[in-house]
Amino acid sequence: MCGINGILGIENTEKGKLFLAKMNTKMAHRGPDDEGIYADVNIALGQRRLSIIDLTSAGHQPMWSNDKRYCIVYNGELYNFKELKFDLERASRGSEDKPYHFISTSDTEVILAAYSRWGKDCLSRFNGMYGFAIWDEQKKELFIARDRLGIKPIYYSIKNQVLAFSSEIRSLLESEIVPRKLNADALPDYLRYQTVHAPQTMVKDVYMLLPGHYIIANTNEIKIQKYWDINQFTPSKAIDAPYNKVCAKVNTLFEKAVERRLVADVPFGAFLSGGIDSSAVVGMMSKVSTSKVKTFSVVFEDEQFNEAKYARIIAQKFNTEHHEIKLTPADFKNVLNDALLAMDHPSGDGPNTYVVSKATKNAGITMALSGLGGDELFAGYDIFNRTLKLDKLKWLSGIPGIALAAKLNLLLRPSVSAAKIAELLDLNSLNFKNTYPFSRQVLLEEQIAKLLKERSKAKNSVAEIIKNIDAKSGNLLSAVGIAEISTYMQNILLRDTDQMSMAHALEIRVPFLDYELVEYVIGLTDNYKIPVTPKKLLIDSLGDMLPPEIVNRPKMGFTLPWKNWLKSDLRSLCEENLNLLGQNPHFNAKELNSLWQRFLKDDPFITWSRIWYLVVLQSWITNNKIDV
C-alpha cells in the first residue's frame, strides 16, 4: 500500500524530478518505509512505499521489468498474485511468450510481468485493489489503471498537454502544474450529497479516474477506456437455482474473498464493531487463518454509543486476541483539527475513520480487514426496503390531493423526512430513477438555490449515474445496490476510508468488495435478497457462524454527539468557517447565517449534518489555499 505520482509531457528532466520530489513529500504519510523517483525526457514517476508484501529492498519502486522496457509505480494489493506468478513463470502454451524470471516476492513485480505479457488485458485477470501506472520505454506510452470497485484512488489533471496524476489531490496541487482553483460547478453536487461524484472533484481541472477504467497516454494523445462495468451484472438473465445452492455459493465466494486478503508480511487484524458485517469477516478469518485473529473495537463509556458487549460476544466465540480501544468524546475533539488537515477531498464524513485508524495503528497493526460493503451487497440500508415500498405505491403518482396531503403533513409534523416525502409526491412517477436521487440528498433544491448566488447548469450527478441501471421489477434490490456502490460508497465511504486510514499509513482491506462476490450477488434477483430480516441472504449463507445476539441486535450506526458539540465546544470553529464561507463569492452569506441560527434554535429541518459539511468545506478550502 503506497502513494503514487507521475507527470507526462515535461521535457526538462530536472524539472520533472523537482516536481515529483515535492509531490512525494506531500504524501509521505502514505508510505513511510521508502520512496523513489524515476525521471527522463517527458516522463517522471514517483512513489512512497508502505511495505506489506516483500519488506525487502527488492520491492523498491519505481520498479523495472527484466528487459528494462516497462517501469511501474503501484498503490494497492493484488490478492491473486501468487496464482498469476505461477502462470507467468511458465511459457504460454502455443505462444511465443517466455517464462518471466522474478527477482522479488512482491505483487508489484507480478503486475509488471502480467502487463509485459498480456498488455491491458492483464486487468481482467487481477483480483485486488489498485491504482498503478506503467511506462513503456519502447513505445513512450503511459498506462494508468484503477481497480473495478474504486477502492484505491487515482486523480489526474491535463493542462497545456501535460498529464499529471496522483493518489491524492494535495500532491497534484503541490506539483505547481495544477492551479489551486475551486470547481464552482461542483458546489451543487457537494451541497446535495456531501461529496463530489467522480469524475469531477472540488478542484477545477482535477478529475478522478472512474472505477474500472484505464488511461493510455503519450505526448500526442490521451484515451480513457472502461474495462469493467457493474451494470453488466444486473440479473437480466436470472440465476435459477434453489435458495440453499445460492447460499452455498455466497459462502464459498465470501470465504475465498477473506482468505485472499490474509496474505501479508506485517501484523494485521480486523475492525470489529459487533455488527453483522464485521462479525462475519472475523468469523470467516478465524475459519481460514492459521493463527489467532487480532480484533479491534472502539468502545465508549456512554451506553448510547457503546457496542462493546456485541464485539466481546464475537471475540469470545472465535477466541480472538481482542483489543478494546477506549475513547471518550474528548478524544475525538482533541484530534478533530488533525482529521480536518488529513482530508484530501472535502466530505461530510471522515473523522470517525481517522480516529479509529490512528488508534489501530498505535496498537501495532499495519493492515486491517473491514466489513465495508456488506450493506450495499446484502440490502442492509433502509433505502432497499423503502424502494420496494415506493415501487408498490407508483399508482399514487398524479392522484389529485396526494401531494397536497403530504404538504399539509409537513406543516403539522415538520422534519427532513416529511419534506422529502412532499417533494417525492410532487414527482410525475415514483419509479426508482425518480426517487433514488432523494435517498442521500442532504439539502433540498430550494435550500441550495438560496445558498448559492449562481446555479451551475450541471445535471444532478446521482441521477446521471443511475440512468443506465436496469431497474425492472424483480431487479430493484440489485439496482439500489449498484446505485449505492456507484454513488455513496465509492465517493464517500471508500474515499474517506482511504484518505483517513492512509493518514496513519494503515491499510484497510474490504473482502465484501471482492469483485467475484459482487458480480454474483448483484446478479441475483430480488427473491433471493429481500431483507425480511436484516441481510437475510448473508446470514443464511453463513449458517450458524453468527450467534443470535448478533443477528437479531438492533442496527447501531457509529455516531457521536455532534449536535451538542457544534453548539458548545465546536461552536467557535463552526462560526469562524461559516463566516469565511459567507465571504466566498459563490455563497449567500445571509442564507448561511440563517441556516446556522436555525440550527442553534433546534429547527427540525436543519440537523447537525447540514451544518457540519459546510464547515468542512471551508476548512478544506483554507487548509489547501484554494482560490475561490
N, C-alpha and C positions, 0 to 999 in steps of 0.2 A: 504494500500500500504506500502510495507516494503522492507526489505532485509533479506535473509535467508542464513544460513551456516550450514554445517554439516560434520562430519567425521565418517566413519565406518571402524573399524578394529584396533583401538588403545586400547590395553588392560588397559593401565595406565590411570585411570580416571582423576587424577590431571593433567596429561599432556594434555588430551583431553580438559579439562576446560581452560588451559592456551592457547592452540591453538585457541579455539573458542573465547576467550576474545580478542585476537589480531585481529581475523577476523571481529568480531563485531565492534571493534573500527575503523577499516579501512573503514567501510561503514556506519559510524554513520550518515552521511548526508542523507542516505536513510530513516532513522527512528529516528527523534529527540525526539519522545514522550515517548519511553520506550525501554527497552532491556531485554532479558532473555537468560539463558543458562541452558540446562539440560545435564548432563554427567553421564555415568555409564560405566561398562566394555564393550569395543568395540563400544560404540556409544556416540556421542556428537552432540548436536543440538543447534544452536544459532539463534537469531532473533533481528533485530532492527525494531521498530514499528513506522509507520506514521498512526495515528488514523484517519479513515474515517467513519467507521460504528462501533457503540458502543464505545464511547470515554472513558468508564469506565475501571476500572482495571479488569473487568470480561473478557475483550478481550485480556488480557496478554498472551504472548506466550514465550516459548513453552506451548501449551495447551493440557491437558489430557482429554480423554473420561471419561464418568461417571464411567465405570468399571475399569478405570486405565490400560486398555490394550494398548490403542493407544495414541501416543504423536505426535503433529503436529507443524511444523513451516511453515508459509504460507506468500506468497507475491502475492497480486493481489486483485481482486474484483469478487465475484460471483453474477451476476446480477439477477439470478432467485432463490436466496437463500430463499426468503420468501415462494415461492411455494413448494420448497423441504422441508423446515422446516415443513410446514403444513402436508406433507405426512409422514415425519419421526416422528412426534408427535403422529401418529396413527399406530396401528399394521397393517402389510400387510395381506390382506385377503388371507386365505388359507395357511398361513405360520406360522412359529414359531417366527417370528420377533416381538419383543416387542416395545411398544412406547418409543421414546427417550425423556428423561426429560432434557430440555435445561436450563442452568443457566445464559446464556448471550443472547444478541440480535445480536451478531456478525455473519458474514458469515463464519468465521473461524470454529466455532463450528458446523455449518451445514456441512461443508466438512468432518469434523471429524466423525460426526454421519452418513453421507452418506457412507463413506468408511467402517465404522463399520458394516453397514447393507449390502451393495452391493459389497464391495471389489473394485477391479479395474474397475468393470462395472459402478461404480459411474460416471466415466469420460464421458460416453455417455449422462448423464443427466445434465451435467454442461453447463451453458452458462456464459462465463466470460473470464477474462484474469488472468492467474495464473501460478505460479511456486510454488510447495509445496512439502514437504517431510513428510511422516508419518512413525513412528517407531512402529512396532508391538512387544511389550514387550514379548508376549507369544511365538511367532514364532521366535523372534530375527531376524526380517526381515525389511528391509527399502524399502519404496515405494516412488519414486520421479516422479513427472509428470509436464508436461508443456502444456499450452493451445494450441488449434488447430492451430491458426494462428501465434503463436510465438510472442505475444505482450510482454510477460514477459520472461526474460532470465533465463536460468539455465546453468551454466558452471560446468564442473566436470573434475576430474583427477584421474587416477588409477595408483598408484605406490606402488610396494612392498606389494601387497594385501591390500592396504589401499585405500578406496574411499573417496575423498573429493569433496564437491560441494558447490556452492555459487551463489548468484545473480550477483556477479561481479568477474572478473578475479583478480583484485587487492587484494581482500580478500583471494583468493586461494594462491596468491603469499606471502601474509603476514603470512600464516599458517606455513611456513618453511617446509611444506611437498612437495610443488611443486617448482622445480628449476626455476630460472628466466632465461630461455633459449629461444632464438629466434627460431621460427619454420621456418627454411630456406626454407623448401619445400613449404611453403605458399607464398613466395615472388612473384612468377609469378602471382598468383591469385590476390594479392594486386595490382601489377602493371597493371594488365589488368582491374580490376574492382573497384579500390579504397577501397576495403574491402577484407576480407577473408570469404568465404562462409562456413556456418555450414555443417558438424560438426567440421571442422578444425577451429583453431584460430591462431593468430600470436605468441602464446606461445607454445613451444614444449610440448607435452603430456597433453595439456589442450584442452578440447573439449566443444562444445556447444550442449546440448541436442536438437535434431531436434523438430520443432513444431509437435504437435500431437503424441508425443512419451512419454513413461514412462520407468523407470528403476525399476527392482526388484532385491534387492541385500541382501546377507548375507555374512558372513566371508569366505564362500567357493565358492560362485558363484555370478556372476553379469550378468543379462539379460536385454537387451534393446528391447522394443517392440513398434510397431506402433498401435495406436488406431483410427486414423483419417487420411484420405488421400484425399487431394483436387482433385487429379486426378480422383477420383471415380465419380465426379460430372460433368465431361465434357458431352456435350449433345449427347451421343451415342444413347440415346432414346429421341429424340427431344420433347420438350413440345409443343404440338399442341393446341394453344389457340389463340383467337383473341387478337390483339395488345392492345386493351383497357383493356382486362381482365388481361393481363400481367402487364400493368401499375398499375392497381388497386392493384395487389398482391405485387409489388415492394413498393408501397406507404404504404401498411399495414405493411410489414416487416420492412421498414425503421422507421415508426412511433413507432413500438414496440421496435426497437433497441435503439432509442433515449430515449424513456420513461424508459426503464430498467436502463439506465445509469444516471438517475437523482436522484437515491437513494443515499443519503449521509447525514451525520450528521455534515458537515462542510460547510463553504461558498464555492460556486462553480460558474463557469461561462463558457464562451466559447471563443475560439480564433476566431476572425472574420477578415478575410482579405478582404472580399468583393468579393471573387471568388465564383464560383458556389457551391463548396463542403461545405465550411464553412458557406455560406449563407443558404444552405439547412438545415444544422444542427441547426442553430439559428432559422430558421423559424419553424422547427418541435419542437424545445424546447419551443418556445413561444406558440405553439398549445397545448402541453400536460402539460406544467408546471403550477402549481397553483400560482406561484409568478413571479415577473418581472425578466426576464433573464438579467444577467450581461454579457456584451460583452467587449472584449479587443482587441484593434487593435494597431499595431505598425505603427507609421506614421513618415515620413521623410520630411524635408524641400525641398529636391530635388525632383521635379515632376517626374523625370525619374524612381524613385523607390517608389513613393507615391501612395498608394491605398486608402487613407483616404476617398475620396469622395464616393467610392463604398461602403465602410463599413458604412458610415453615412447613405446612402440610406436604407440599410438593418436595421440599428439600428432605424431609424425613422419609417420605415414601421411596425416593430414589437414592437416598443415602449420599447426598451431595456434600461437598465441602462448602457450607453455606456462610456467606458474609452479609451481615446487615449493616448498611451504610446509614447511620443515623444523622438526619438532617433536620434542622429547625427552619422555620420561615426566615429567620435572621441569616442563616447560611446562604439562602437564595439571594436575599437582598444585598449581602456583602459582596457577591461576585457578579451582580447584575451588570455593572458597568463593564466588567471584563467580557461578559457574554455579548453585550452590545458591540464591543470593539471587535469581537471574533466574527461578527455577522458579515459574510461576504456579499450577500444579497438580502435586502430587507424582507421581513416576513412577520406575520402576526404570531408566530410560534418560535420555539428555539431555545430559550433559556433553560427549560427543564432538561433538555438533552445535554446542554452544556454542563450543567451541574452534575448530572449522573455520570457523564463521561469522565469528568475530572476526578470524581471520587473513585471510579473503577480503575482508572489509570494509576492513581495514587496507591491502589491496593496491589499493584504489581502486574496488572493484566495489560497485554498489548492488543489482544483480539477478543471480541465477544460476539456471541450469536444473539440475535434479536427476533422477536415474534412479529415484527412489522410485516404487513401484507396479508395476515390471516383474515382480517375484517373484510378486505377488498375481495378476496377469493371466495370466502365462505359466507357471504351475506351477513356480516356482523354488525353493520351500522343500521340505524333506524331508516335511512333512506331506502333500503331494499324493500322492507315491508310497506313503507309509505308509497313507493312507486307502484307496487302491486295494487294497493287500495285505490290510488288515483286512477289507475287504468280501468278499474271496475266502475269508477264514477264518471267516465268520459261522457256519459249521457247527460250529465248536468250542464255541460258547456252550452251556453247560448239560451238557457231557460230564463225567461224574464223573472227578475226578482231575486235570483240566486246571488248574484254579485252584490246587490243592494243589501241583502240579508247579512252577507259577510261583512260589509262595511258597517252596518249597524252593530254587529257583534264586536267589531274593532273599537267602536266608540264606548261600548259597555264594558269590554274587557281588554283594555289596551295592552298589547305585548308585541314583541317582534314576530312571533309565530302567527298571531292574528293578522298582522299587517301583510305577511307573506301569503296567507290564505286568501285575503281580499284581493291581492294582485293576481294570484293564480286564477281565481274565478272570473277575472276580467279577460282572461285569455280566450281565444277562439276555440281552443281544444285543450283538453287535459292530457294529451299524449306525452310520452317520455321526453321527446325533443323540445317540447314547450316547458315542461315542468322541471326537468332536471337542472337547468341553469340556475334556478332559485335555490337549490338544495344547500349550496355552500356560500351563498351570497351574504356578505356582511352588511353593507349599506345598500338600500334600495335606490332605484334610479332617480327618484325625486330628491333624495338626500344628496346624491352625487352631483346632480345638476346644480344644487345650491352651493356645494363646497368648491366646485371648480369654476373659474371665471370663463374658461372656454372649454367646450366639449370636443374631444377628439372624434374624428369620423370613423375610428377603428370599430369594427364589429365586436360583439360580445365574444370573447375568446373561448369560453366554455361551450357556447352554442356552436361555434365553428368546429371545435374539436370533436363534438359528439355527432355532427350532422351525418357522418358516414357510418355510424354504428347501426347494425341490424337490431331493431327493437320490436320485432314482431311478437305477438302473443306467444308465450311459451319460451321466449328468449329474454324476457325482461331482466331477470336477475343477472344474466351474463352481460347484458347491455349496461346495467348500472355498475357492475364490476369493472368493465372496461373503462367506463366514464370515470370512476373513482381512481383507477390506476393511472389514467392518462391526464388527470387534472390534479386533484388534491394530493394524491400520493407522490406523483413524480415531481410536482412543482412546489410542494411544501414539505411533506414528511421526509422524502429522500434527500432533498436539497438541504434541509435543516440537519438531518442526521449526519450527512457528510461534513458540512461546514463546522458543526459543533463538536463532533467526535474527533475530527482531524485537527481541531484547535489544540487537542491534547495528544496528538499522534496515537489515537486509538482507532483500530479498525473494527467496523461493525459488519457482520455477515448476516444475510437475511434468507434463510432456507425456503420460506414461503414464496419467494420470488425466483426460485429455480424455474427456468423457462419451460422445462418439460412438464412440471406440475401445473404451471399457469396455463399452458396450452390445453392440457387435459381438462382441468376444472372449468375453464371458460367454455370449452366445447360441450359441456353438459347442459341439457335442457332444464328448465325451471323445476320440473317434477322431482329431480334428484336433489335440489338445493333449497327448496322452500324452508325457511327458518322457523318452523313451528315451535322449535326450541332453539336456543342460541347455537348457531353454527352446527346444526344437526349433522350434516354430511361429514364434517371434520370429526366430531365426537364419535359418530358411529364408525368411522374409518379407524379410529384409534382403539376400538374395542373397549376393554376395561382398564386401559392405561391410566386414565384420569379418575380420581375419586369423585363421588357425588358432590362433596362440598365445593369442589372447583367448578364442576359442570353446571351446578344449579345456583351458584353465587350471583348476587346482583352485579351488573356491569358497573365498574367504577373507573372513571377516567382519571388520568394523572393531573389533578388540578391543585391549585393553591389559592389562598385568599387574596387574589389580585384586586378585587373590588375595594377591599379595605385598605390595601397598600396604596392604591392610586389616590385615595382620599387622605392618606396620612403620610407615611414615610416617603412615598414616591411622588407626593403632590408637587413639590418644587421641580423635580425632574420633568414631570408632565407639563407643567405650566411653562417652563423655560422652552421646551421643544415645541409646544403648540404655538407659543408666541413667535418663535423663529419661523415655523411653518407658515404662519399668517403673513410673514414678510415675503414669502415665496410668491412671485408674480402670477403663478398659476392657481393660487388658492384664495379663497374669500375669507379674510381674517375675521370678519364679523360672524360668519357661519361657524367657523372653528370654535370661536369663543362661546357661541350659543350651544354647540354640542357639549362642550366642557361644563358649562353651567347646568345644563340639563342632567348630565351625569351626576354632578355633585348633589342635585336635588332628587336623585333616585328616579328619574324619568324611566319608565319601563321599556322605552324604545332605544335607550342609549345605555347598553351594557358596557362593562369594562373593556371587553374585546374591541368594541367600536371606537374606543379612545386609544388603547394601547398601541395598535398597529400604526396609528398616525404619529405617535411619539417615536416609535421605532423608525419610521420613515425619515423623520427629521434627524434623528440621531445618526442614522446611516449616512445621510447627506453631509452632515457636519464632519463625521469621522473620516470620510473619504474625500473631503474637499470637492464635492460635486458642484459644478456650476449649474445653477438653475436658470 
